[in-house]
Amino acid sequence: MKPGPSSSSAQPREVTTVQDDPAASLRRRSSSSGATTSPRVGGAPQSKSKIATPQNIELDPGLLAFVTDMRALIDRGAVQQMGDIQRNILLHTESSGAMLREFNDYSQQTYNHVLGDFQKNTKLLKDMKKDLDYIFKHTRMLREKIRTKYPNSFEGLALKRPDAPEDE
């Protein structure tokens, strides 16, 4: 097994502070240490692409080599295609969200417009029910007075409402 930056040895592991190009820093460090192979897995040649990292982050050279190898395995066309699909989905989602917001605004306006009429009509119906209940109550009282005064006058007539309360 060839010694590399990720192999365990008696020396402490080096930690690199990345400022510009982590791959270039790694290449400089491996060439100055006298290693005969590239720190990449299998000794493959270094990629010239930069790894985007924030400034002043410390990276282990073995981790950097792993990341570089993983980047080499990624098909950029497939990644671009996935990005395009995600952008299309985002556009559709945003347009659907905009349509839903417009519909909700329209529904709120319609509800506010109809609410006044609904409340007015509900109040009218409740008042009509009270008036009808009052009328039926007095009609029953008059009927009872007539029945007591003229007992045979209502024989054979069905004058009772089916939903009328018995004792009002």
JOGIMO-V243185 format. One record per residue. N is the residue number from 1. RES is the residue in one letter. NEAR is the number of other C-alpha atoms within 10 Angstrom. Layout:
# JOGIMO-V243185
N;RES;NEAR
N;RES;NEAR
This chain:
# JOGIMO-V243185
1;M;4
2;K;9
3;P;12
4;G;20
5;P;21
6;S;17
7;S;10
8;S;10
9;S;10
10;A;5
11;Q;6
12;P;7
13;R;14
14;E;14
15;V;12
16;T;17
17;T;14
18;V;19
19;Q;13
20;D;15
21;D;15
22;P;23
23;A;20
24;A;16
25;S;15
26;L;23
27;R;14
28;R;11
29;R;17
30;S;18
31;S;13
32;S;9
33;S;10
34;G;8
35;A;14
36;T;12
37;T;16
38;S;18
39;P;26
40;R;22
41;V;15
42;G;10
43;G;12
44;A;11
45;P;11
46;Q;17
47;S;14
48;K;10
49;S;12
50;K;12
51;I;15
52;A;9
53;T;14
54;P;10
55;Q;11
56;N;11
57;I;13
58;E;15
59;L;16
60;D;18
61;P;25
62;G;20
63;L;13
64;L;18
65;A;21
66;F;16
67;V;14
68;T;22
69;D;17
70;M;10
71;R;14
72;A;13
73;L;9
74;I;10
75;D;9
76;R;11
77;G;9
78;A;10
79;V;11
80;Q;11
81;Q;11
82;M;12
83;G;12
84;D;12
85;I;12
86;Q;12
87;R;12
88;N;12
89;I;12
90;L;12
91;L;12
92;H;12
93;T;12
94;E;12
95;S;12
96;S;12
97;G;12
98;A;12
99;M;12
100;L;12
101;R;12
102;E;12
103;F;12
104;N;12
105;D;12
106;Y;12
107;S;12
108;Q;12
109;Q;12
110;T;11
111;Y;12
112;N;11
113;H;11
114;V;12
115;L;12
116;G;11
117;D;11
118;F;12
119;Q;11
120;K;11
121;N;12
122;T;12
123;K;12
124;L;12
125;L;12
126;K;11
127;D;12
128;M;12
129;K;12
130;K;12
131;D;12
132;L;12
133;D;14
134;Y;13
135;I;12
136;F;16
137;K;16
138;H;13
139;T;12
140;R;15
141;M;13
142;L;12
143;R;15
144;E;13
145;K;12
146;I;14
147;R;14
148;T;11
149;K;10
150;Y;11
151;P;11
152;N;10
153;S;11
154;F;12
155;E;8
156;G;7
157;L;7
158;A;8
159;L;9
160;K;11
161;R;9
162;P;7
163;D;6
164;A;11
165;P;9
166;E;7
167;D;5
168;E;11
